[in-house]
Amino acid sequence: MRPTPDLVNPPSEDGIWPRVTREIADDLAVDALLRDRAGKPPYDEAARLREAGLPSLLLPPGPPGRGADWRAACAVVREISAADGSIGELLARHYVLSWSARLFGTPERAEALELRAAEEQWLWGGSIDVPRAETAEAGSGPVLTPVRGGQARDGYVLDGRRSFPAGVTVADRLVLGAVRAGTGESLIVLVDPAHPGVLAEPAHDRLGQRLTGAGTLVCDGVPVRPEQVLGAVPREEHDASPFTTLAPLALRLALVHVGLGIAEGALAEARDVSRTTPHTWPPADTDGDAYEGRPGGDPYLLLAYGELVAAAHTAAAVAEPATEALARGLRRGHGLGVEERADIAVLIAAAEAVTSRSVMHITTRVLELTEGTDVPARDPGFDRFWRNARVLTAQGSPTHRLRDIGDHYLNGTRTPVTLRI
C-alpha cells in the first residue's frame, strides 16, 4: 500500500486534484517495477498523465477552480513519485518549465501560451539552463543564428545538441536555453519537437530514473520565429529580476518533493513486506518470545522503522516552509524583492540538504531491512528506490547547499543569485 500524503491547500475541499492524483498514482504503482526493468521511453506513462489531466494542473492565475497552486503541484509530484520516481521527476520538470514564459517573458504572452498548453495538454521538456557562450559556439550547445529576409522570415535558425535528464522523448514542447551567434546573448526559446530538424536520442541503461524520457536533443536547421523566443537572460546574472531567478529554485524544490516521494514509497512497500513475511534471523534478545509469530514484531525491526519514519517526517517538515515560501514568492511576481528571494533560496537549500541525506539513508536501510526477509517468489524490486534516489540526489551537492546556508547564517551573505541549477 502506497502512502497518500494530503495535498496542501488544494483548490477547494472537494477539488478533483487529490482524487485524480491518487487514481493515477495507484495505476502507475501496479506495474512500476516491470516498467523500470524494461527501461523504455515513457510514451504510455505520458499518455496516462495526459488522460488524467495532470499536465494542466498549473493554469495561469485566475478565478477559483481554474487550477491548483504551486503547493498543490508539489504535493502531486510527491505522491506520483511515491508510486514511480521517474514519472514524478518528469512531471516535476514539466510544471517548472510550463511557467517559463511567465518567468522570462511578459504576462500577456505567458497567459496566451499557458492557456493553449492547458487546452492541448502539453507536456513540457528541456531546460532553462543556458550554456556559456564560449562552449556553445564551440559546438557543445544550442546556437541561434539570425535570419533576415523579410518580415515573414525574421527569426533564427537553431543548431546544436544538448543532453537533458527528462522529457526529451515525450515532450510536446521543449524549452531550451540557447546562445545567439555573434553577440553571445542568451535566449530562452520554445521548440516543437515534431519539426523534422529535431532528433531525440533516448538515453539507455541509466542507473536509475530510467523512465524520465532522458536523452540528447539534436537540432539541425530548426527555424525559431520571434514569438518562440520566450525571453532573454541578462549577461550579468545579478541584473536578472528576483522573480526570474526563482526558476532554478522552483526546479530544485520540485525535485525535493520527488525525493520525498521516493523515500515514502520505499518505506510503504517495505512496510508491507515486513508486516507479512518473517525474517530468517533469530531474535537477539531474551524477550524475543514475546514477538514470536509476529513477522513485524522484531524489536530491532521496529526500532529501525521508527528511525526511518522519523527521518521522512523530518525531511517533510523542512520542505514545508520552503514550499510555502516559494509559492508566496511566485505569487508576488515581479514585485518580489531581493531579500525575500534570498530567504526563499536558504529555505530551499535546507530542504535539499536534509532530503538528500534522508532519501539515501531510507532507501539504503530499506534494502538492508528486506534482505533477511522470506520475500515472495516475485522480486519486490527494492533496489529501484535506491537507484532512483542515487541518480536524483547526484544532480545537486548537499555540501554546497550547506555552505551557502552557513554563510547566510554566520555572515548574512545572500545565496548566489543565479539562473543555473
C-alpha positions as CSV (number, residue, x, y, z in Angstrom):
1,M,0.0,0.0,0.0
2,R,1.4,3.4,-1.0
3,P,1.4,6.5,1.2
4,T,-1.2,9.1,0.4
5,P,0.1,12.5,1.6
6,D,-2.5,15.1,1.7
7,L,-2.5,17.9,-0.9
8,V,-1.5,21.1,0.8
9,N,-4.2,23.7,0.2
10,P,-6.0,22.1,-2.7
11,P,-8.1,24.4,-4.9
12,S,-11.2,23.5,-2.8
13,E,-12.1,20.9,-0.3
14,D,-14.0,18.9,-2.8
15,G,-11.5,19.7,-5.6
16,I,-10.7,16.9,-8.1
17,W,-6.9,17.1,-7.9
18,P,-6.4,14.9,-4.8
19,R,-8.7,12.2,-6.2
20,V,-7.2,12.3,-9.7
21,T,-3.7,12.2,-8.4
22,R,-4.4,9.2,-6.2
23,E,-6.0,7.3,-9.1
24,I,-3.1,7.9,-11.5
25,A,-0.6,7.0,-8.7
26,D,-2.3,3.8,-8.0
27,D,-2.3,3.0,-11.7
28,L,1.4,3.7,-12.0
29,A,2.3,1.7,-8.9
30,V,0.8,-1.6,-10.3
31,D,3.4,-2.1,-13.0
32,A,6.2,0.3,-11.7
33,L,8.8,-2.5,-11.3
34,L,8.1,-4.1,-14.7
35,R,8.4,-0.7,-16.5
36,D,11.5,0.2,-14.6
37,R,13.2,-3.1,-15.6
38,A,12.1,-2.6,-19.3
39,G,13.6,1.0,-19.3
40,K,11.6,2.1,-22.4
41,P,10.8,5.7,-23.2
42,P,7.7,6.7,-21.2
43,Y,5.2,7.1,-24.0
44,D,2.5,5.1,-22.2
45,E,3.2,6.9,-18.9
46,A,3.0,10.3,-20.5
47,A,-0.4,9.3,-22.1
48,R,-1.6,8.3,-18.6
49,L,-0.7,11.7,-17.3
50,R,-2.5,13.5,-20.1
51,E,-5.6,11.3,-19.7
52,A,-5.7,12.3,-16.0
53,G,-5.3,16.0,-16.9
54,L,-2.3,16.4,-14.6
55,P,-0.2,18.5,-17.2
56,S,-2.7,21.3,-16.9
57,L,-2.8,21.5,-13.1
58,L,-0.9,24.8,-13.0
59,L,-3.1,27.0,-15.1
60,P,-2.4,30.8,-15.2
61,P,-3.6,32.7,-12.1
62,G,-7.3,33.5,-12.3
63,P,-10.7,32.7,-10.9
64,P,-11.0,29.8,-8.3
65,G,-11.3,26.4,-9.9
66,R,-9.1,27.1,-12.9
67,G,-6.2,25.2,-11.4
68,A,-4.1,24.5,-8.4
69,D,-1.2,26.5,-6.9
70,W,2.4,25.5,-6.5
71,R,1.9,23.9,-3.1
72,A,-0.7,21.5,-4.6
73,A,1.6,20.9,-7.6
74,C,4.4,19.9,-5.3
75,A,2.1,17.5,-3.4
76,V,1.0,15.9,-6.6
77,V,4.6,15.4,-7.6
78,R,5.3,13.8,-4.3
79,E,2.5,11.4,-4.5
80,I,3.3,10.4,-8.1
81,S,6.9,9.9,-7.1
82,A,5.9,7.5,-4.3
83,A,4.5,5.3,-7.0
84,D,7.1,5.9,-9.7
85,G,10.1,8.3,-9.0
86,S,10.8,8.6,-12.7
87,I,7.4,9.9,-13.7
88,G,7.4,12.1,-10.6
89,E,10.6,13.8,-11.9
90,L,9.1,14.0,-15.4
91,L,6.0,15.8,-14.0
92,A,8.1,18.0,-11.7
93,R,10.2,19.3,-14.5
94,H,7.1,19.8,-16.6
95,Y,5.5,22.0,-14.0
96,V,8.5,24.3,-13.7
97,L,9.1,24.5,-17.4
98,S,5.4,25.2,-18.1
99,W,6.0,28.6,-16.3
100,S,9.0,29.6,-18.5
101,A,7.1,32.2,-20.4
102,R,5.8,33.7,-17.1
103,L,9.3,33.8,-15.6
104,F,11.1,35.1,-18.6
105,G,8.6,36.9,-20.7
106,T,5.5,39.2,-20.5
107,P,2.3,38.3,-18.6
108,E,0.3,38.7,-21.7
109,R,2.4,36.3,-23.7
110,A,2.5,33.9,-20.9
111,E,-1.2,33.9,-20.4
112,A,-2.0,33.0,-24.0
113,L,0.7,30.3,-24.1
114,E,-0.3,28.7,-20.9
115,L,-3.9,28.6,-21.8
116,R,-3.1,26.9,-25.1
117,A,-0.8,24.5,-23.3
118,A,-3.5,23.6,-20.8
119,E,-6.1,23.1,-23.5
120,E,-3.9,20.8,-25.6
121,Q,-2.4,19.1,-22.5
122,W,1.2,19.8,-23.5
123,L,3.9,18.0,-21.6
124,W,6.9,20.3,-21.4
125,G,10.6,19.2,-21.5
126,G,14.0,20.7,-21.8
127,S,15.8,23.1,-19.5
128,I,16.2,26.8,-18.9
129,D,19.9,26.4,-18.1
130,V,21.8,28.4,-20.7
131,P,25.1,27.1,-22.0
132,R,28.0,29.5,-21.7
133,A,28.7,31.4,-25.0
134,E,32.2,30.1,-25.4
135,T,31.1,26.4,-25.1
136,A,28.0,26.8,-27.2
137,E,29.9,28.4,-30.1
138,A,32.5,25.7,-29.9
139,G,29.8,23.2,-30.9
140,S,28.7,21.8,-27.5
141,G,25.5,23.7,-27.1
142,P,22.5,25.1,-29.0
143,V,23.2,28.2,-31.1
144,L,20.7,30.6,-32.7
145,T,21.8,32.2,-36.0
146,P,19.7,35.2,-37.0
147,V,17.8,35.0,-40.3
148,R,16.9,38.1,-42.2
149,G,14.9,38.4,-45.5
150,G,11.5,40.0,-45.0
151,Q,9.2,40.2,-42.0
152,A,7.8,36.7,-42.5
153,R,11.2,35.2,-42.3
154,D,12.8,37.1,-39.5
155,G,13.9,35.0,-36.6
156,Y,16.6,32.4,-36.1
157,V,17.8,29.0,-37.1
158,L,18.7,26.7,-34.2
159,D,21.6,24.2,-34.4
160,G,23.4,22.1,-31.8
161,R,22.9,19.3,-29.4
162,R,22.1,19.1,-25.7
163,S,21.5,16.4,-23.2
164,F,18.6,16.6,-20.8
165,P,17.6,14.5,-17.8
166,A,13.9,14.3,-18.6
167,G,11.2,14.9,-21.2
168,V,13.3,14.6,-24.4
169,T,11.5,11.7,-25.9
170,V,7.9,12.5,-24.9
171,A,7.5,16.3,-24.6
172,D,5.0,18.2,-26.7
173,R,7.1,21.4,-26.4
174,L,10.7,21.9,-25.4
175,V,12.2,24.9,-23.6
176,L,15.8,25.5,-24.5
177,G,18.5,27.9,-23.4
178,A,20.5,28.9,-26.5
179,V,23.2,31.4,-27.4
180,R,22.7,34.0,-30.2
181,A,25.6,33.7,-32.7
182,G,27.8,36.7,-32.9
183,T,26.6,38.6,-29.8
184,G,26.7,35.8,-27.2
185,E,23.2,36.8,-26.0
186,S,21.4,34.1,-24.0
187,L,17.8,33.4,-25.1
188,I,15.1,31.1,-23.9
189,V,13.2,29.6,-26.8
190,L,10.3,27.3,-27.4
191,V,10.8,24.4,-29.8
192,D,8.3,22.0,-31.3
193,P,9.9,18.5,-31.2
194,A,7.7,17.4,-34.1
195,H,9.8,19.5,-36.5
196,P,11.8,17.3,-38.9
197,G,15.0,19.1,-37.9
198,V,14.7,17.9,-34.3
199,L,16.0,14.5,-33.4
200,A,15.6,12.9,-29.9
201,E,18.2,10.3,-28.9
202,P,16.9,8.4,-25.9
203,A,19.4,7.7,-23.0
204,H,19.8,3.9,-22.4
205,D,21.0,1.9,-19.4
206,R,20.7,4.6,-16.8
207,L,21.4,3.5,-13.3
208,G,18.1,5.0,-12.0
209,Q,15.2,7.3,-13.0
210,R,15.1,5.2,-16.2
211,L,11.6,6.4,-17.3
212,T,12.0,10.2,-17.3
213,G,12.5,10.4,-21.0
214,A,16.1,11.4,-20.7
215,G,18.2,11.8,-23.7
216,T,20.0,14.1,-26.1
217,L,18.3,16.6,-28.4
218,V,19.9,17.3,-31.8
219,C,18.7,20.4,-33.7
220,D,19.7,20.8,-37.3
221,G,18.5,24.0,-39.0
222,V,15.3,24.3,-36.9
223,P,13.5,27.6,-37.6
224,V,12.7,29.7,-34.5
225,R,10.2,32.5,-35.1
226,P,10.3,35.7,-32.9
227,E,7.2,34.6,-31.0
228,Q,9.0,31.4,-30.0
229,V,11.6,33.5,-28.1
230,L,10.2,33.5,-24.5
231,G,12.8,35.9,-23.2
232,A,16.4,36.9,-22.7
233,V,18.8,36.2,-19.9
234,P,20.9,39.2,-18.8
235,R,24.6,38.9,-19.3
236,E,25.2,39.7,-15.7
237,E,23.0,37.4,-13.6
238,H,22.7,39.9,-10.8
239,D,20.8,42.1,-13.3
240,A,18.0,39.5,-13.6
241,S,14.7,40.1,-11.8
242,P,14.5,38.3,-8.5
243,F,11.2,36.7,-9.8
244,T,13.0,35.3,-12.9
245,T,15.7,33.8,-10.7
246,L,13.1,31.7,-8.9
247,A,13.1,29.4,-12.0
248,P,16.1,27.2,-10.8
249,L,14.8,27.4,-7.2
250,A,11.4,26.1,-8.3
251,L,13.1,23.2,-10.0
252,R,15.3,22.4,-7.1
253,L,12.3,22.4,-4.7
254,A,10.2,20.3,-7.1
255,L,13.0,17.7,-7.1
256,V,13.0,17.8,-3.3
257,H,9.4,16.6,-3.5
258,V,10.4,13.8,-5.9
259,G,12.9,12.7,-3.3
260,L,10.4,12.8,-0.5
261,G,8.0,10.7,-2.6
262,I,10.7,8.1,-3.4
263,A,11.5,7.7,0.3
264,E,7.8,7.4,1.3
265,G,7.2,4.9,-1.5
266,A,10.1,2.8,-0.4
267,L,9.0,2.8,3.2
268,A,5.4,1.9,2.4
269,E,6.4,-1.1,0.2
270,A,9.0,-2.3,2.7
271,R,6.4,-2.0,5.5
272,D,4.0,-4.3,3.7
273,V,6.7,-6.9,3.2
274,S,7.9,-6.7,6.8
275,R,4.4,-7.0,8.2
276,T,3.6,-10.2,6.4
277,T,6.9,-12.2,5.9
278,P,9.2,-13.5,8.6
279,H,12.9,-12.7,8.8
280,T,15.4,-15.5,8.7
281,W,17.5,-14.2,11.7
282,P,16.5,-15.4,15.2
283,P,15.5,-12.9,17.9
284,A,18.7,-11.4,19.5
285,D,17.3,-10.6,23.0
286,T,15.9,-12.6,25.9
287,D,12.3,-11.4,25.5
288,G,12.2,-12.4,21.8
289,D,9.5,-15.0,22.6
290,A,7.1,-12.1,23.1
291,Y,7.3,-11.4,19.3
292,E,7.1,-15.0,18.2
293,G,4.5,-15.4,15.4
294,R,4.6,-11.7,14.6
295,P,6.8,-11.1,11.5
296,G,6.6,-7.3,12.1
297,G,7.2,-7.6,15.8
298,D,11.0,-7.9,16.0
299,P,12.1,-5.1,18.4
300,Y,15.1,-4.2,16.3
301,L,12.9,-4.0,13.2
302,L,10.5,-1.7,15.0
303,L,13.4,0.5,16.1
304,A,14.7,0.6,12.5
305,Y,11.4,1.6,11.1
306,G,10.9,4.2,13.8
307,E,14.2,5.8,12.8
308,L,13.3,5.8,9.1
309,V,9.8,7.2,9.6
310,A,11.2,10.0,11.8
311,A,13.8,10.8,9.1
312,A,11.0,11.0,6.5
313,H,8.9,13.2,8.7
314,T,11.9,15.5,9.4
315,A,12.6,15.9,5.7
316,A,8.9,16.7,5.0
317,A,8.8,19.2,7.8
318,V,11.8,21.1,6.4
319,A,10.3,21.0,2.9
320,E,7.0,22.5,4.0
321,P,8.2,26.1,4.8
322,A,10.3,26.1,1.7
323,T,7.3,25.1,-0.4
324,E,5.1,27.8,1.2
325,A,7.8,30.5,0.7
326,L,8.3,29.6,-2.9
327,A,4.5,29.6,-3.6
328,R,4.4,33.0,-1.9
329,G,7.3,34.4,-4.0
330,L,5.8,33.1,-7.2
331,R,2.5,34.9,-6.4
332,R,4.4,38.1,-5.8
333,G,5.6,38.0,-9.4
334,H,7.9,40.9,-10.4
335,G,7.2,42.6,-7.2
336,L,9.4,40.1,-5.4
337,G,12.3,41.7,-3.6
338,V,16.0,40.6,-3.4
339,E,15.9,39.9,0.3
340,E,12.7,37.8,0.0
341,R,14.3,35.9,-2.8
342,A,17.4,35.3,-0.7
343,D,15.2,33.9,2.2
344,I,13.5,31.5,-0.2
345,A,16.8,30.3,-1.5
346,V,18.0,29.5,2.0
347,L,14.9,27.5,2.9
348,I,15.1,25.5,-0.3
349,A,18.8,24.8,0.2
350,A,17.9,23.5,3.7
351,A,15.2,21.3,2.3
352,E,17.6,19.9,-0.4
353,A,20.3,19.1,2.2
354,V,18.0,17.4,4.6
355,T,16.0,15.5,2.0
356,S,19.1,14.4,0.0
357,R,20.6,12.7,3.1
358,S,17.2,11.3,4.3
359,V,16.2,9.7,1.0
360,M,19.6,8.0,0.6
361,H,19.5,6.8,4.2
362,I,16.0,5.5,3.9
363,T,16.4,3.7,0.6
364,T,19.6,2.1,1.7
365,R,18.2,0.9,5.0
366,V,15.1,-0.5,3.2
367,L,17.4,-2.7,1.2
368,E,19.1,-3.9,4.4
369,L,15.8,-4.5,6.3
370,T,14.3,-6.6,3.5
371,E,17.5,-8.5,2.8
372,G,16.7,-11.1,5.5
373,T,13.1,-11.4,4.6
374,D,11.5,-14.5,3.1
375,V,10.1,-12.5,0.3
376,P,7.5,-13.7,-2.2
377,A,8.6,-15.6,-5.3
378,R,8.4,-12.4,-7.4
379,D,11.2,-9.9,-6.8
380,P,9.9,-6.9,-4.8
381,G,12.5,-4.7,-6.5
382,F,13.5,-2.5,-3.6
383,D,16.7,-1.7,-5.5
384,R,14.6,0.5,-7.7
385,F,14.1,3.1,-4.9
386,W,17.8,3.2,-4.1
387,R,18.8,3.6,-7.7
388,N,16.3,6.3,-8.3
389,A,17.4,8.1,-5.2
390,R,21.0,7.9,-6.1
391,V,20.6,9.4,-9.6
392,L,18.2,12.1,-8.3
393,T,20.5,13.2,-5.4
394,A,23.6,13.2,-7.6
395,Q,22.1,16.2,-9.5
396,G,23.0,18.5,-6.7
397,S,25.6,18.8,-3.9
398,P,24.3,19.0,-0.3
399,T,27.7,20.3,0.7
400,H,27.4,23.4,-1.5
401,R,23.9,24.0,-0.1
402,L,25.0,23.7,3.5
403,R,27.9,26.0,2.9
404,D,25.5,28.6,1.5
405,I,23.2,28.2,4.5
406,G,26.2,28.6,6.9
407,D,27.5,31.7,5.1
408,H,24.0,33.3,5.2
409,Y,23.5,32.5,8.9
410,L,27.0,33.4,10.1
411,N,27.8,36.4,7.8
412,G,24.4,37.5,6.5
413,T,25.6,36.7,3.0
414,R,22.9,36.2,0.4
415,T,23.0,33.0,-1.5
416,P,24.3,33.4,-5.1
417,V,21.7,34.9,-7.5
418,T,21.9,32.6,-10.5
419,L,19.8,31.0,-13.2
420,R,21.9,27.8,-13.1
421,I,20.8,24.8,-11.2
